[in-house]
Amino acid sequence: MTSVSSVPRLVIAAPSSGSGKTTVATGLMAAFAARGLAVSPHKVGPDYIDPGYHALATGRVGRNLDAYLCGPELIGPLFAHGARGCDVAVVEGVMGMFDGAAGEGELASTAHVAKLLRAPVVLVVDASSQSRTVAALVHGFASFDPEVRVAGVLLNKVASDRHEELLRDALDQAGVPVLGVLRRAPQVDTPSRHLGLVPVAERQSAAVEAVAAMAAQVERGCDLDALMGLARGAGALPFGEWEPPTVTVERRAVVAVAGGSAFTFSYAEHAELLTAAGAEVVPFDPLRDEQLPDGTSGLVIGGGFPEVYAAELSANEPLRKAVTALAESGAPVAAECAGLLYLCRELDGKPMCGVIDAAARMSERLTLGYRDAVAVGDSVLAPAGTRMRGHEFHRTVVEPAAGTAPAWGVRAPERRVEGFVQRGVHASYLHTHWASEPGVARRFVERCRTS
């Protein structure tokens, strides 16, 4: 790891989900970028969708900071890696400020990450149904953990000038400055569905308009100079910069990575790790491309919403056959969640690739949460016994849930096995962050070169 200079930084937190963190954080990123600043966007937790909006706001890839998946020791270095060369970094929190991994105390909470980054926190408060009570709420958040510096408040969904006056009068007693007031603005709302916001890749021009509206609202209602001054006062970074371990190779293996509207979930570091391990990473769109990229020797299919595009994915029979042929050749294939569904025999009755003899369907039940996992046997990703942490987030069911050679043994919420390992295929519901175990990318690319 190399040392880096101080990066101005802010963490945008809230008392609870639905307070307006994404609107404020994305709008602030876009407003800073409009001033000509290089803005580094970050998101606390495993969520893939918000970073897409952050990337649209800043022109830089959105990055996740998840202390459960990666371990607290990697949060600072991963942040420094993403923020290299930037003028300011904005970190959007997750859930309520002190909510983290269930049963794990502060682990992976916004407050935990703010402490790891030694970053000031700006609290976004939904003020729509309160006036003087806001002072008690802010006082509680500012005093709950003395190591977390709540340095300012942004009042969201304020109804009128009179409402704003009451809120400001109350907060004069709390000792935390008001750095912005945002009125109710339906045009900044982003549509949701069963797993949260609709990804940027699916909304295109509508997403661009929504981000522009967020930026305009923040520009009108917030003191950008004060917020930038707060970020600049964050101080020196006490850690070095993460770098993917580099392997020198004579010939790069072509690794095709699924993208497009159906497969939008991927951590930025995965492609960087693959490249550093000797891969030529080539994106493709299973909705539109009828063949895999030329020379493909390995395939990565991440998360997304294949259930929304089941008919279109099924209709692209040439690509389904190409994926099946690649898997049957023994080439390495890594599939997570949406990728697992695509490899199944069918999804909601629509034919898929048939690499895995299982059927996938939508269900009413949301499966959500962090998981501790161990590799049951050897695979293209890891040797048996490898321990990794992952995250599940889906409303689908695969039957059977595991093959004769499962991918993972999962400890929580109940002990079970899940996923499929067959020949070069590793398919599972579990989303993992490869930065926590760099040997995964190295092993995968090495198999691509030798299979």
Secondary structure, 3 states (H helix, E strand, C coil): CEECCCCCEEEEECCCCCCCHHHHHHHHHHHHHHCCCCEEEEEECCCCHHHHHHHHHHCCCCEEECCCCCCHHHHHHHHHHHCCCCCEEEEECCCCCCCCCCCCCCCCCHHHHHHHHCCCEEEEEECCCCCCHHHHHHHHHHHHCCCCCEEEEEEEEECCHHHHHHHHHHHCCCCCCEEEEEECCHHHCCCEECCEECCHHHHCHHHHHHHHHHHHHHHHHECHHHHHHHHHCCCCCCCEECCCCCCCCCCCEEEEEECCCCCCECCHHHHHHHHHCCEEEEEECCCCCCCCCCCEEEEEECECCCCCCHHHHHHCHHHHHHHHHHHHCCCCEEEECHHHHHHCCEECCEECCCCCCCEEEEEEEEEEEEEEEEECCCCCCCCCCCEEEEEEEEEEEEECCECCCCCEEECCCCCEEEEEEECCEEEECCEECHHHCCHHHHHHHHHHHHC
